[in-house]
Amino acid sequence: MTTTEERRRNLIWGRETLEELAQDSVVPPEWRTEAAALYAGYPALERLQDSDDGDLSRLQEEHMQILLAAKWLFMQVQHHASSTEQRKYSLRVVLRHFV
């Protein structure tokens, strides 16, 4: 079972991952653009950090489209030929308790 702290941590890591992908020249340009757009609509770091269990559930419902799109992007990048083993592992960790 996923704890609130695990969900919060992975959502924060997801935010950080989108920021990294948006700036990574190895990632295809359309994915960089998508990562930047998703990052812009992603919940603010402060809100993620300050959310208790109920707030975190509401936050996930409120941002479900963005979170699902981010999850899909992470899965695509994870399986892309240009992804390093480190990136694949990092994405596997992020996705473990993501949405």
C-alpha positions as CSV (number, residue, x, y, z in Angstrom):
1,M,0.0,0.0,0.0
2,T,1.3,3.5,-0.9
3,T,1.6,5.9,2.0
4,T,1.0,9.6,1.8
5,E,4.7,10.3,2.2
6,E,5.5,8.0,-0.8
7,R,2.9,9.6,-3.0
8,R,4.1,13.1,-2.0
9,R,7.7,12.2,-2.6
10,N,7.0,10.7,-6.0
11,L,4.9,13.6,-7.1
12,I,7.7,16.0,-6.1
13,W,10.2,13.8,-8.1
14,G,7.8,13.8,-11.0
15,R,7.8,17.6,-11.0
16,E,11.6,17.6,-10.9
17,T,11.8,15.1,-13.7
18,L,9.6,17.2,-16.0
19,E,11.9,20.2,-15.4
20,E,14.9,18.0,-16.3
21,L,13.3,16.6,-19.4
22,A,12.3,20.0,-20.6
23,Q,15.9,21.0,-20.7
24,D,17.5,17.8,-21.9
25,S,18.9,18.0,-25.4
26,V,19.0,14.2,-25.7
27,V,15.2,14.0,-25.4
28,P,13.3,14.5,-28.7
29,P,12.2,18.1,-29.1
30,E,8.5,17.3,-29.0
31,W,8.9,15.6,-25.6
32,R,10.9,18.6,-24.3
33,T,8.0,20.8,-25.3
34,E,5.5,18.5,-23.7
35,A,7.5,18.3,-20.5
36,A,7.7,22.1,-20.3
37,A,4.0,22.4,-20.8
38,L,3.2,19.7,-18.2
39,Y,5.7,21.3,-15.8
40,A,3.9,24.7,-16.2
41,G,0.6,23.1,-15.2
42,Y,1.9,20.8,-12.5
43,P,1.1,21.5,-8.9
44,A,3.4,24.0,-7.2
45,L,6.2,22.5,-5.1
46,E,5.0,24.3,-1.9
47,R,1.5,22.9,-2.3
48,L,2.9,19.4,-2.7
49,Q,5.1,19.8,0.3
50,D,2.3,21.2,2.5
51,S,-0.4,18.7,1.6
52,D,-1.7,16.2,4.2
53,D,-3.4,13.0,3.1
54,G,-6.8,14.6,2.2
55,D,-5.2,17.6,0.5
56,L,-2.9,15.3,-1.5
57,S,-5.9,13.3,-2.7
58,R,-7.7,16.5,-3.7
59,L,-4.6,17.8,-5.4
60,Q,-4.3,14.6,-7.4
61,E,-8.0,14.8,-8.5
62,E,-7.6,18.4,-9.4
63,H,-4.5,17.8,-11.6
64,M,-5.4,14.3,-12.8
65,Q,-5.1,15.1,-16.5
66,I,-1.6,16.6,-16.1
67,L,-0.5,13.8,-13.8
68,L,-1.7,11.1,-16.3
69,A,-0.1,12.9,-19.2
70,A,3.2,13.1,-17.2
71,K,3.0,9.4,-16.4
72,W,2.5,8.6,-20.1
73,L,5.5,10.8,-21.0
74,F,7.6,9.2,-18.3
75,M,6.8,5.7,-19.7
76,Q,7.6,6.8,-23.2
77,V,11.0,8.3,-22.2
78,Q,11.7,5.2,-20.0
79,H,11.5,2.9,-23.0
80,H,13.2,5.2,-25.6
81,A,16.5,4.1,-27.1
82,S,18.2,7.4,-26.0
83,S,17.5,6.8,-22.3
84,T,20.4,5.9,-20.2
85,E,20.2,3.1,-17.6
86,Q,20.2,5.7,-14.9
87,R,17.3,7.6,-16.4
88,K,15.4,4.3,-16.9
89,Y,16.0,3.5,-13.2
90,S,15.0,7.0,-12.0
91,L,11.8,6.9,-14.0
92,R,11.0,3.4,-12.7
93,V,11.4,4.9,-9.1
94,V,9.2,7.9,-9.9
95,L,6.5,5.8,-11.5
96,R,6.3,3.4,-8.5
97,H,3.9,5.5,-6.5
98,F,3.1,8.2,-9.0
99,V,-0.6,8.0,-9.8
